[in-house]
Amino acid sequence: IFFWRVNSFESECMKQNELKELDFVKKRALSKETDIADHLENIFYESIITSPKLIVELGVRHGESTTIFDQVAKKCGSQHVSLDIDDCSNVIDNDSWIFVQGDDIEFSKRYVDWCKDKDFNHEIDVLFIDTSHTYQHTLQEMNHWFKFLSKNATVIFHDTNSNNVNRRKSGKLYSKINRYPQREVIQAIEEYFSCTFNEKEEFYTYKKDFLIKHYPYSFGLTVLRKIEQ
């Protein structure tokens, strides 16, 4: 099984020097040494090959991932919805972007009706999860939001290899005052799939109709791609 679905959209759009959005992402990744900078190109790539109609982002903070999903949305004509417990409504300037302030678990309970009011399909093609990083909350997010995934959806988690000191893709050590529990995000994913992972190493696997790819560097990025049976 090939891990990534190669389609006509990818072959047409991912040629060198053809995507101004990709150029933007590359420059953004180099402009700041953030804990997610090394994954911005990964997030763009994994998202754009899905050709999403709807992107839902749980967790905005300073808007690093939001700027990348904004580029994906512009290229693919996607609806882009972001949620955060704090007011992050000014992190990007795009009138078509929808920001919702509030608890994502509570919002999930009225999400379908909310989409009906907005007059768009509630099925999510790209779901990004980067919120509290606690075991219980992450597991709740999976249980509440996965039921809205489209048949070929992509789910992306950040901080799946979270420590106070971590290596960047280049091998350089990166440290931060980590306010997040160290292993709770990957533990929640393990619980959901009833298995164990070694988040310190890159891995590829298949569980419960999802192909799973894990990038261990820069605090970890784990990508789940739903495979239609």
Phi, psi and omega in degrees: 000128174285139184289319184253136178285116180263122183230175183297327178299315181296314184294329180280324191260341186264016177290152183301136175067013180263336185253106176294331178296321178293321176300318178300315182297316179300316180293320179297319181296330181270346188281334182222141175269075178262171181289348181245358186304319181295344184256359184297319177292322176300314181299317179298310183297309183299330181279315189289330179287349174280344185050059189288142169270328180223126175249128175240125184246117178259106183105117184245310182052241184274358173088017179297308178293326181300319179296327180287315178295331176297320178293319177299315182298320179295318181289319187264354184070034184276154165276133184238117181240131179235144178234144172203150179290335178259166178281105179242027189291348183251013185287334173225160180248092180205114184295338181276346177286137180248121176250134178239122177266128179154180179284127186289333177290314177297319181295327181299333182288339177241013186298314183298315178295323177299317178295321177299319178296327179276351178066043169220158183297135184279349183293130186263128179266325174230122178242123179247131183236115181206070189243247186285337181066019176266152183303307186295317181293318179298317178296320176298319179298318178296315182291328182272326187261335183296334180291348179263001183290142174287173189291338179235039186288159173242134177240133182235128176247136169257162179064043177265002172219066193264117175223168177294327177236132183217157178267139172284174180301326180288346185100348179293138178286139179230128181239151176208156172284104189272108179275000182260145173302146192287326189233011191284330179292309179294329178295320178295320177295319176299317180298317182297320183263002178055052180204182175235149179233152170259095186288353178281345182239152173292139177211159175228135179203176181227122181217131172047052178070017176237132165276133187238129176235137183233127173259117186278340186282166176051048174073007169087133172226126180240128185244128177248125177244119182286134182248122180291130181264000000 
